[in-house]
Amino acid sequence: MIPGIGLFIGMIFLPESPRWLARKDRWEEAHDVLTLVHGKGDPNSPFVVRELQEIKDMVEFERNNSDVSYIELFKPHMINRTHIGLFTQIWSQLTGMNVMMYYITFVFTMAGLTKNNLLLSSSIQYVINVVMTVPALLFVDRWGRRPTLLIGAALMMTWLFANAGILKAHGHYAGPGGVGGKTPEASWEVKGAASKGLIACSYLFVASYAPTWGPVSWIYPPELYPLRVRGKAVALATSGNWAFNFALGYFVPPAFQNIKWETYILFGVFCVAMFVHVFFMFPETAGKTLEEVEELFTDPHGPKYIGTPAWKTHITTKRVALLEKGEIDPEKYAAYHEESPERSGSEHQAVSTK
């Protein structure tokens, strides 16, 4: 209840999106929000003026193409973005977080914990999850979306395979009734130092998920779509999350009971697959406006209907910060931006006026 009250109070002071305000023809308010967020109080900031003009152009375009339905999300020019957003949410479920959080009592029962020790150790998981989300809130725009997702997948894969190895090498089948004869899902038993290793890897898994796939799987999808289809596209992506959440809720307990430690192998393989998928198909959106993201996916120099290859995209947060401070000439930046939206760090410096 208290977090809900805090969220309610915070939302009162949260300004509306300038693009949403623009769609409602509330241009002065949109200008005020841009000034607050990017102009440091200067309504005539070159960055604010440029951003407002881009929003005006995009809103006009959307009004001329306002007959949007879910079918549009599956048209050739949009299907790539639709699949990226949907799989961002699907992969967040297939990381194995359900194994480590929802059914952690089964895992720790396998490690020999009982009663109060079991409850306390399980609760620590949730504390780790909350604490480790904080770095992402502070630094996710600096880290970028791609590196965060790739590192998260690699780390989670490591801990999942480690747990599988510990259970296989140091554990044994606990019988049809599971550990203690009362928990069939706790079908494998491990003792001694190996049980501590199992618990440690479980904690490390949560510490890897919390600052990576946890928040980014919700941040990333809305950044992929133009405003006119964003609501429907994000709704579709979120439906994928809850559909797989529902499916895994039914899958994981019998998986522990029937395929035992191999359950960790399965989710580890999913992490390998998502690493490869993100590397080749998920472009970087950190520091980019919706208009710049649109250019990424419609880049005529890239594969048709895909645009700029994902591994060639870069974080532009620093460039945006320089624009906000007036340390990059907006006219030079505009010419540079029209020529190519993705450059290396050394090329970014070429547009600086200093």
N, C-alpha and C positions, 0 to 999 in steps of 0.2 A: 504493500500500500504506500509506504513512504517513497520508494523510487517513482511510483506513478504520480504522486503529488509533485515531486521534484521535476519530473518531465513536464507536467502540466504548467507549472510556473515558468519553466524555461521556455516553453513554446510561446508563451505570451510575448516574450521579448524578441523572439526570432523573426527577422524580416522575411517577407515573401520573396520568392525567386524573381529576379528582374525579368526573366523571360515570361514567367506566368503573368506578371503585372503588365508586360507589353502586350500579351495576347488579349488582355482585358482593356486595352487602350488607356492604361493608367501610367502614362509615359513619365510624368514628373516623379511618381513614386519609384519607378524603375530606375530613373536617373539618380535619385537619392540613394537607393540601395547600392548601385554601382560606385557611387562616390564614397559611401561608407566602407565598402569592401575593398575597392581597388584604388580609389582616388586620394586616400588619406585626408579627406575633408575638402579636397579641391575639385569642384564640379567641372572645371575646365581642363582637368588632367587629360593629356593626349591619349592615354590608355583608355580612360572612361569614355571619351568622345568616340574613339575607334570601336570600342566594344558596343556602345549604344547603337552605332550605325550598323554594325554586323547583326545585332538583334533585330533592328528595323527591317533589314533586308530579308532575314530569315522568316520573320513573322509575315511579311508580305507574301513570300513564297509559299508558306504553309497555308495561308488563307486562299491562295489560288489552287491549292491541292488539299482541300479540307475533307474530302469524302474518304475517310480512313476506316478500314475494317481490319479484322485479324488476318484476312486473306493477304493483305499487303505485306505482312511480316514474312510470308513464304514466297514472295515474288523474287525473281533472280537478283535484283539489286539490293534486297534486304535480307535474304536467307542466311548469308554468312553472319551478319550481326545477330540475327535471331538465334542461330545455333550457338554462338559464343556466349550470349547472355544466359541462354537456357542451360548450357553445360557448366557455366560458372557455378550456378546453383546446384546442379546435379552432382558435380564433383565435390562440392563442399560437404554433401552428405556421404559420398563414397570415400571420403578420406579415412573413415573409420572412427570418426568422432563419436558416433553412436555407441560403438563398442567400448570406448574409453570413458564415456560419461554416463549414458543411460544404464549400462549394464556393468559398471565398474565393480559392483558388489560381487558379481560372479567371478570377475578376474581376481579380486583380492581374496575371495574365498579359496580360489585355487592356490593362492600364495600362502594360505594357512592362517589368515586373519579371521577373527571371530568376534562377535558381540560388539562391545564398545570400541575396540581397536578397529574393527571393520567399518563402523560408522564414522569414526574420526578420520581414518585414512581416506575414506570415500569423500568426505567433506572437503578435505584439502584440495582435491581436484578442482572444485568449484572456486576456491580461493585463488588458486593458480590461474584459472581461466580469467577471472576478473582482473587480477593484478597485471597479467601479461598482455591484456588488451590495451592498457594505458599507453605503452610505447607506440602502438599503431596509431592511436588517436593523435599523438604528438608528431610523429615522423612519417606517416604513410605517404604523404605527398612528396617528401624528399626521397624516400626509398623508391617510389614508383610502384605501379601495379604489377608489371611483369616480374621484376626481381623478387618482390614479396611473395607472389604466388609460386614461383619456381623454387625459391629457397624453402618455403613452407612444405611443398610437396616432397622435396628431397629429404628434409629432416624427418617428416612423418613416416616416409618410407623406411628410413633407417631404424626408427624405434619399433615400427610394426614388425619388420623382419627380425629385429633383435629379440622381441618378445616371442616370436614363433620359434627362433633358435633356442632360447632358454627353455621353453616348455618342452620342445622335442628332445633336447639333449639332457635335461636334468629332471624332467617330470615323468609321470607315469599315469596310466588310465586309472581313474578313481572308482570305476564300477558304474553300473546303471543308475544308481541313486546319487552319484556325484560325491563330492567331498562331504563327509559326515552322514551320507546316506539320505539327505533331505533336500539336496539341491542338484537335480539332474543336469542343469546347465553348467555347473562347475564340474565338468567331466574329467578334468585333468588336474593332477596335484603336483606341486613342486615345493620343496622345503629348503631350509638353510640359506646360504648366501644367494642361491639362484632365485629364491622367492623375493629377496630384497632387490635383486636386479630387475625382476619383473615389475615390481612396484615403481622403481626408479624410472624405468623406460616408459611406464604409463604416465608418470608425472611429466617427463620430458616431452612426450607426445602432445599433451595438453598445452605445455609451454610453447610448443612449436606451432600449434594450430591457432592459439589465441591471438597472436599479433599478425598472422598471415591470412589464411583462408577464412578465419572467423569474421573479421570486419570487411576484408576486401571483397568477399563474395557478395556483399550487399552494396558496397560502394561502386564497384565496377560496372554492373549491368546498366544503371541509368546513364552512365557516361557514353554509352555506345550509340544511342539512338537520337535522331532528330526529334524535336519537341512534339511534332504532330503525331508520332506513333509511340512516343516514350511510355505513356501510361499503359497502353495495351501490351507493349513489349515487356515491360518490367513485370506486369501481372502474369504474363505467360511464363517468364523465367521463375518467378516466385512459386507458381503452381508446380513447376518441376521440383523445386526444393521440398515442398510439402508432400508431393506424391512419393518421392524416394524416402523421405522421413517415415511416412506411413509404411512403405514396403519393408524398410529395414527394421522397423519395430517388430514386424512379424518374422523376419528372417534371422536376426542375430541370436535369439535364445535357442531355437532349434539347431542353428549352425554350431554353437558351442557344444550342444549335446551330441551332434552327429558327426561333424567333421573336426571338432575339437580344436587343437592348436593350429590346424590349417586355415582356420578363420582369419588369423592374422596374415597369413600368406596371401589370401584373397584380397584383403584391403591394401596390403603392401603393393600388390600388382596394380590395383586401381591407382595408387599414388604414382607409380611409374608411368602409367598411361596418361594421367593428367599432366605430369611434367612434360611429356613429349607434346601433348595437345597444346598446352599453354605456349611452349617454345615456338611452335610453328604457326599457330593460328591466333593467338591473343595479342593484339597490338597494345602499345603503351598509350595510355590516355592521361597520365598525370600532368597537370599544368596546361592542358589543352582546353580550348573552348569547344562547345558543341560544333561550331562551324569548322574548326580545325580537324576535329574527329571526322566530320563528314568528308573532308578532303582526303583523309587517310583511306577511307573505304571506297572513294571514287577516283583514286589516283590513276590516271590513264596509262602511266608507265608501269603499273603493277599488273598482276594477273586479273583477268576480267572478273568482275563481281567480288573481288577480294581486295584490290587496291594495294597499298604499300605492304610488302611482306612484313609480318609481325616482328621478326628478328631484326629488322632494319629501323624500327621505330625507337624513339628515345624520350627520356624525361625532359620536359621543357619548363619545369617549375622555376628554375633559376632565371630563365629568359623572361618569364612573366613578371618575376619580381623586379628585374631590371627595367622592364617597361613601365611598371607602376611607379618606380622611382625617377623615371625620366632619363635614365642612363643609356637608353637606346633610342635612336631617332625613329619615331613612328613611321615616317615616310620610307626610310631605308628598310625598316622591318617589313613594311607592307610589300615592298618590291621583292625582298628576300623570301617572304612567306609565299607569295604567288609563284615564285620560281620553283620552290621545293619546300614542303612543310617539314621535312625531316633532314637535318644536317647533324654533323658531329659537333662536339663541343668547340673545337678550334674554329669551325665555320661560324658558330654563333657569335664568336668574339669579333668577327669581321664586320658585323653590322653595328657595333658599338660606336658611339660618337667620340669616345675617349680612347 
